[in-house]
Amino acid sequence: MTCVGVVDPKRSFVPNELKVRRRDLHSTWYYFCDGHMILSYQAKEKQNPVILLSSAHAFGEEFDDDKKLPCAIHDYNQMKNGVDAFNRCIENHTVRRISRRWPMIVFYNMIDIALINAMTIWLGHNASSNIGRMNSRRALLTEVSRSLMEMQQKRRATEIRLMPKVKIALQALGHDIGSQVTTDTITDVVNRTKRRCYLCPAQPGRKVRQTCQRCSRHVCLSHSTRVTVVTCHGCEEND
């Protein structure tokens, strides 16, 4: 098994001589080590050279034309169509998130590959389903994500102690959690702007989004009782 691929110039194993931008256009420098070849090809002016690593080429060969293109780069261009198509799909829709943990990055990449392969197989058997549709891959990602979350959401909906925000989110997704939270309550809690709690002193003067369901004034968690609806202590004392 051999490999041919472009290498990031920032890699530590790349010799510094190959990273240098050269004035000699279409020139190629080669390095060999234990059956592996790394080359630096100056393709364009005022741009960094293309660095390519190959274990399939034992010696340097170039085409006899004006560009003097190395055979390794030519072979890479012939085989990289699948990688470019995959990268274009990833740029449009992906599950990747910024993380410093490399296992998570690998896991995100595995999910992206699995979803693209699944869609390719699906379209192979159901080609008519993609006719006249521009967002078929987005619809597939939405359907798969909802199906993966369904069992977890059902389990959370059966729990007795849940935060009110979680209850509101589960009810918005259509799960029955046995609460009396209505659609108006969801809109009020989510869409209101932050204001100072009217029961807090000047210090700390907390700013909150939640409001009392009876008097509609902003109130913090310290001055309210919250189960499925928010009721300030003032309204609770009046009752």
N, C-alpha and C positions, 0 to 999 in steps of 0.2 A: 504494500500500500504506500503510495506516494502522495505528496501534497505540494500545491503551488498556490501562493497567496501573497498579497501585498502586506508589507510590514510597516507599522507605525515608526517613524524616525526617532521617536522618544524612547524606544526600547533600549535597554542597557547593552544588549549584545550586538547592536548595530555599530560597526566601526565608524569613528568620527569622519574618516575620509569620505565615506559614502554619503554623508549628510550635506556635504558642501555643495552649494549652488555653483554650477560651472557655466562659463561663457561658451564653451564648445557645445553647440546644439547637436542633439542626437548622438551624443557620446555615451558609452557604456563602460562602467568599471565593474570588475568581477572579483569576488572573494570565494575561495573554496576551502571546505573543512569537512573531513570524514564523510565524503559522499554527498554533502549538501553544498548548494551554491546560493550566494546572495549577490544581487547585482543592483547597481544604481544607474538609472537611465534618465538623462536630461531630455525630457520630452518637449518642454516649452521654455521660452526665455522668461527671465525674471520670476521663475517659479521653482519651488524645491523639486529635486529629482524624485522619480518614482523608485522606491526600494522594494524589491521583490525577493522572496525566499522560496527556493525550490529544492525538493529532494528527488525530482524526476529527471533532472538534466545533469548529466555528468560533466559537461564542458559547455563553454559559451559559443552559441551560434547566432548569427545575425542574417537578416534578409539583405540581399544585394539590391537595395533601392535607395532612394534619397533619405528616408528616415532611419535606415539602418536599425530597424526594429529587432530586438532580440527574440529568438524563438520562444523563450520562456514567457515573455509578456504576450506574445501572439497566442500561445496555448492558454494562458490565463484569460485573455479576452474571449476566446472561444467557449470557455467553460463557466464563465462567471454570470451568465444570464439568469440562472436560477437564483443566485445570491442577490443580484440587483432587484429582481422582481420581489423577492422576499423582503428586502429592505424598504422598498416602496410601499408594500402592504403594511409594514410595521410603522412607517411614518404617518400613515393615515389613521390607523386604529391599533392600539396596543394596550396591554395590561401592565406595562412597566411603570414602576415608580422609583423615585430617587431613594437610594439606600446605599449605605456603606458596607453592608454585609454581602459579600460575594455569593453565598449560597442563595440568597433571595434573588439576585440578578440572574443566576442560572435558572432558578425556578420560573421567573417571569419569562425568560427566553423559551423554556420548554413549553409553557402554556401557549405562547404565541405560535410556536411551530406546530403544536398539536391542533390549534384552531385553524390555521391555514391549511394544514393537511386534511382536516375534517371537511372543510368547505370545498376543497378540491375534489375529494371523493364524492361529496354530496352532489356537486354540480356535474360530475361525471355520470351519475345515475339519474339526475333530474335536471337536465340542461334547460328545459322549458321554464323552470322556476326563476331563472335569472333574466328572462327576456323583459326588457323595458324597465328594469330596476337599477337604480344607481347606488343604493345603500344596502345591498344584500349582505355584505360582510358585517356591517354594523348591526343589522337585524339579527344575524347569527350570534354575534358576541352578546347582544342583549338577552337573547333567549337562553344561551348557555349560562350566563351569569345568574339569571333568575332561577334557573333549574338547580344550579349549584348552591344557591342560598336558601332554597325552599325548605329543606329539612331543618336547617339551623334556625330559620325564622319560626317554624312551627314549634320547635323545642323552646325557644325563648318566650313564645306567646303563652306557654303553659306554666311558666314560672310565676310564683306568687309575688315576689319582691322585684319590681322593675322600676327603673327611673321613669318619671313621667315623660321625658323626651323619647325614651325607647318605646313606651306604650303608644305615644302619638305616631312615631315612625312605623310601628308594626300595624297600627290601624290604618294608616295611610296606604300601606301595601296590601290591605284587604284581609288582614288576619283578625279573628275574633278573640279579643283579650278580656271580654267581660266588663269593659269600662263604658262609661257614658260620655266619653269625649266625642264631640261632634266635629263636623268639618269647620264650622265657624271658630271653634276653639283652636284647631290646628292653625288656621290662618292667622289668628290673633297672636299666638305664641311665636310663630316663625317670622312674621313680616313686620312686627313693631320695631321702632327704633329705640335706641338706648336712652333712658332718662334717669334722673336721680330718684332714689327711693324716697317717698314723701315722709316716711317715718324715721329715716336715718338722720342723725345730726349732721352738722357741716363737715365734721371729720368722723368717719372716713368719707361719707357722702357717696355711697356706692351707686354706680350706674348699671341698670338692669334692663332687660327687654320684657320680662314677664310682668303682667298686670293682674290686678284683682278682678275676678270674673263678675263681681257685683258693682264695685264703684269705678272700675276701669282705670284706676290710678296705678302707677308703677310702684312695685314693692319688691324688696330683696328677699332672699331665702331666710334671713334671720328674723324678719318681721312678717312671715307668712306661714301658713299651713298648706302643704302641698301634697296631695295624694294623686288625684287625676285632674283636679281643677285647683286654681290658685285663689286663696281667700286671705285677705290681709287681717291682721289682728284687730284693727278697728272695726271692721264689719263683723268679725267673730264676736267681739264684746257687745256690739249692739244687739246681736241675736240673743 
